[in-house]
Amino acid sequence: MSSTPNARAATALSGTGVWSGGPAVAVVGAYGHTGRFVVAELLRRGAAPLLVGRDRGKLDALRDLAPDASVRVASTEDAASLDRALDGAVAVVNCAGPFLTTTLPVADAALRAGIPYLDVAAEQGVSATLFDSYDERAREAGVVVAPSLAFYGGLGDLLATAALGDWPDADEITLAYALDSWHPTRGTRITGESNAGQHLVYSGGRLRPFGYSQEVFAWDFPEPFGTGDASEFATADQVTLPRHVRTPEVRAVMNLAPLRDIRAGDTPEPVAADEGGRSAQTFVVEAIVRRGRESRRAVAGGRDIYAVTAPLVVEALERVLGRTAAPGVLAAGEAFDAADFLRALTPAHLTRLDLPSAALVR
């Protein structure tokens, strides 16, 4: 492997664009539900995914999706196997949960290889660890480390950043999530079990334990959901946003239907409803940024929270390889022009995007 940080990324960019020559992108956990969406999105953009995971049989089964892709067996408990798996890659996207056990080993391997690390983790604690403990190492290695580039952790962060526009700070940021249903994957179930009792909220200028309140209140969600019952929710955006936005409060709320689904043990896994593998699930996310008596809002809507994660993380990767982000551990809204990023996902992936005019001023 090259000892020069970002040497392989530089080679990949030597053509006419970041995907020129089909750069190799390692996808750890490629055979997982979200991992398959990420592999498909990389192929669509012209990359050559390296399929990485611990189960050779499941990796070989991905041949229907990526018949020409290289398969590499690796375990997060074996650093040498991860180093071999990343050999020749220009970047790594970690889709393997629970991220509490995979994030740090894969991020360490990316730093050793001198390539960008991105993940789709919704787990707050391990993303906070990356921000707290890996920033200096990432800067020294000259690479970008970007956690939680997913529906939870990425989309809300981008919306809130776009809504801020030219405001230097905010008194409060509220993220309102409305889903018509939430059929969790097996990975989501395992993640929920591994994170039980460890959720966080950002209040009073710091991360605090989530209160797990069952209080229900009315909330006016954007159409087509409208006014309905809601409850407090813990999301990775409450870790990412305070890293680059001066605010003492980041609040998250969600309507009750998806919360009931995720809490019920017999809710089935998502079922594909189109040829791209997306389920019929619909969502709307609204970011409300308040400063004094004034507030600004940004709204995005679409289908399938797992499927939309793939264009979020791959769009971020394209921008990282295009040198639009400085080295270090970065949140989505910190690393990229948030409004421009969101527009790039519209309308193919975000079927609705409402940004305030202030989002044009940055």
N, C-alpha and C positions, 0 to 999 in steps of 0.2 A: 504493500500500500504506500501511497505517496506520503511523505512526511511534511509536505507543505500544506497548511490549512487552505481548504477550498480549492485545491489544485484540480480535483475532478470536476467541481462545479465550473471552474474557469474553462476547462476543456469543453464542457457541454455548451457553454455560451459562445464558443468560437464561431458558430455558424450564424445564420440570419436571425435566429430567435432562440428563446430558452429551450424549446423542444426540438431544435434542429439536431438531427442525427439520432433522435430517440434516446435521450439520456436515461441511464438506469437509476430508478428510484426504488429503494428497498421499502417494502410494506410489511411491517411486522404485525402478525395476526391477520394475514391476508385472507384467510378462509373464514373469518368471522363475518357476521351480518354486515356491519359497517365497512369492514375491510374489503369485502367484495365490491361495494359501491365505489370505494376509493380506487381499487384496481381498474374498474371499468372507466372511471373518470380520467385516470392517467392514460389509459389506452386511447380514449377519445381525443386527448390533447396531443398525442404523439410520443408519449414517454414509453419506456420499456420497463415495466415493473419487475422487480426481483421479489419473488414470493417467499416470505420468510415466516417460519412458524416451527413449533416443536413436533408436529404430527405430519410425517411424510405422506401418509395416505390422504389426509385432508388437503395438503398442498397439491398433490397429484390430481385430486378431483377438480381443481381449479382450471384444468386444461381446457374445459369447455368454454371458459371465459377468456383465458389468456393462453392459447395453445403454444405460443413461442416463448413464453416467459421462463426465465431461469428459476429453479426451485432450490431453496437453501434451508436446511434444517438447522435450527438454533434454539437454544434455551436461555432464558434470562438468568438462569443460575450458572451458566457456563460462559464466562467473558470471552474465552477464546473462540467459541462457536459464534458469538455475536460479531466478533472482529472478522471472521471468515465470511459471515453472511453479508457484511457491509462492504466487503472488498469490491472495488469498482463502482460503487454507488455514488451518485452526486448528492444524495440526501436520503434521509430516512423519515418515513411517516409511521408512527406507532399507533396501531389500532387494536392492540392486544390488552384486554382487561383481564382481571382487575388491575388498574393502573397503579394502585398502591404497591404492587409487586413488580411491575414491568417498567415503569417510567424511568427510574433512576438507573437501572442497568443499561437500558437502551440509550438514554441520554449520555451516559458515560462512554459507551461504545462510539456514539456519534462524535463526541469530543476527541476521542483517541484517533478517529479517522479524519477529523477536520472537516466534517460535513454538517449541514444544517439538520437540526432535529425538530420535528413537528409532531404533535399528537392530538388526539380527539378526546382527551380525558375530560370527564365531567366531575371527577373526584377533586374536591377543593383542597384537601390537605397536601396531596403530593404536588399539585400545581404551585401551591404556596411555597413548598420546599424548593422547587426550582427557582422561583423568584428570589427567595431569601439566600440560597446557598450556591447557585450556579452562575449568577450573572458575571462575576469577575472571571471565572474560568472560561465562560463562553467568549467574553471580550478578548481574553488572552489568546484563545484559539482562533479568533477571527470568524466565528460562526454565529448564526442565529439559532436560538433555542426558543421555540414558540409553543407553549402549552395551551391546551383547551381550545383548539381551533375547530369548534364544532357548534352544533345547535345551541348547546349549553356552554357558555364560556366565550364563544366567538360572535354569534349573531347579536346578542344583546349588547355586548361591548361595542361592536361596530355601530349599532343603532344609536346608542347613547352618545358615542363620540361624534357621530354625524349631527345629532340634535344639538350638541353643545355649540357647534359652529365656532364663532369668534369669542365665546365666553372662556375666560381663563380658569374658571372654577364653577362649582355648583353647590347649593345648599343641600340638595337631595337629588338622588337619582332613583327612579322607580322603574322596574322592569315588570310588565304585565304579560303573562303567558296565557293564551287561550288555545286549548287543543280540543278537538271534538271527541278524541279518545286517545288512549295510550296503551297499545299492546306491546308490552316489553319483550325484548329479546332475552335469550338465556343469559347473555353477557350482562344485560342490565340487571337481571335478577341477582346474579353473582356479585356484581358491583354493589348493589343495594345491601346485600348481606355483609359484605366486607367493610362497608362504610357505616353500618348501623351505629347510631349514637355519636358520630363524628362530624356531623354537618355543622356549617358555620354561617354566620351572618356578619355583615360589615355595618357596625353601628357605633356612634360615638368616636369615630376616627380609628377604629381598630376591629380586627376580626374577633368575634365572640362566639361561644357555643350557641347553636340554634336551639330555640326553646321548645320546638315540637308542639307548639300550641295548636289545638284543634279549633280555635276560634274561627267562626265563619262570618263573613261580612259581605255586603253587596259591593260589586265593582262594575264600573262601566267600561267594558272591553270594546275595542273597535268592531265594527260590523265584519262578518255576519253574526258575531256572537252576542253583542249587545250587553245589557245589564244582567248580571247573574251572580250567584254565590261564589265566593272565592276564599282562599286561605293563604297564609304566609308560606313561602317556598324558599328553599336554599339552592343556589345555583353557582356554578363556577365563575360567572360574571362578577359575583361579589368579591372574588379574589382578584380577578384581572383588572377591573375598572379602577380601583383605588391605587393601582400601581402607576397609573399615568394621568389620572384625573384628581384634582384637589377637591375632595368632597368628604364630609363626615358621615354620610349616610348612603348606603346602596340597599334598597329594599326590593324584594321580589315577591310577586303574588301570582297565583295560578287558579284557574277555575276548577270547580270540584270534580267534574267528570273524569279528567285524566288522573287526578289524585286517587279517586276511588278505584280506577282500573289498576294503577300501579300497586296499590295496597292490597288488592284482592289476589289471593294465591292462585286462583283458577282462571285469570285472564289469559287468553291464548296469545301466542307470539304473532307478530305481524304477518300478513299474507299479501303476496304481490297482487296488485290490481292492474298493472300495465306491463308492457313488454320490457320496460326498463327495471322492473322489480320493485317499483315504489308501491307502498300500500295506499289505501284510500284515505288515510288520516290527513286531516287539514289542520293548519295552525295559523295563528296571528300573534305577533310579538310587538308590543308597544313600549318604547322607551320614553319616559317623561322626565325631563330635566328641569328642576326648579332653581331659580336664583332670585331671592327676594320675592316680589309679587308676580314676577314674570315666569312663564314656563314655556318650554319648547318640546315638541313631540316628534318622534319618528316611528313609522310603522312598517313592518314587513310581514308578508303572508305567503304561504305556499303549502306544499304537500310533503308529508313523511319526514319527521325530524331526523331519522337515521339517514335517509337518502340525501337530504340537503346538506348534511355534514360533509359529504364527499366534495362537492364543488367549493365549499368554504375552505377546506384544508388544501385542496389542490390549487385553487386560485391564490391562496397565500404562498404556497410553494413556488408558483410561477413568479410571483413578485419577489420572493426571496432570491431566487436564482437570477432574476433580472436586476439584482443589486438595488432594490428600492428600500431596503431596511438595513440599519447599522447592526453590527454584531452585539450580542448580549441576549438576555432573557427578556422577551418582549410579548406584550399583549397585542391582540389584533388591532385595536384602535390606535395603539401607540406606534406600531410598526408601519401601518399603511394609511393612505388617504381613505378614511372610512366611507365617505359618500361615494367616491369613485369606485371603491371595492364593491359596495352594495349594488351600484348600477351595473357593474360587470356581471352580476348574477341574475339580472332582470332582463327579460321575463322567463328565460329558460328554466331557472331554478326558484326564483322568487317571483310569484305571479302578481304580487302587490308590493309596491314600495312607495311610501309617502315620506318625503324628507322636507323639513322646513327650509325656506329660502336661505336662512342663516347657515345651512349646511354648506352653501357654496362659498362661504367666507371662511378661510382657514389659513 
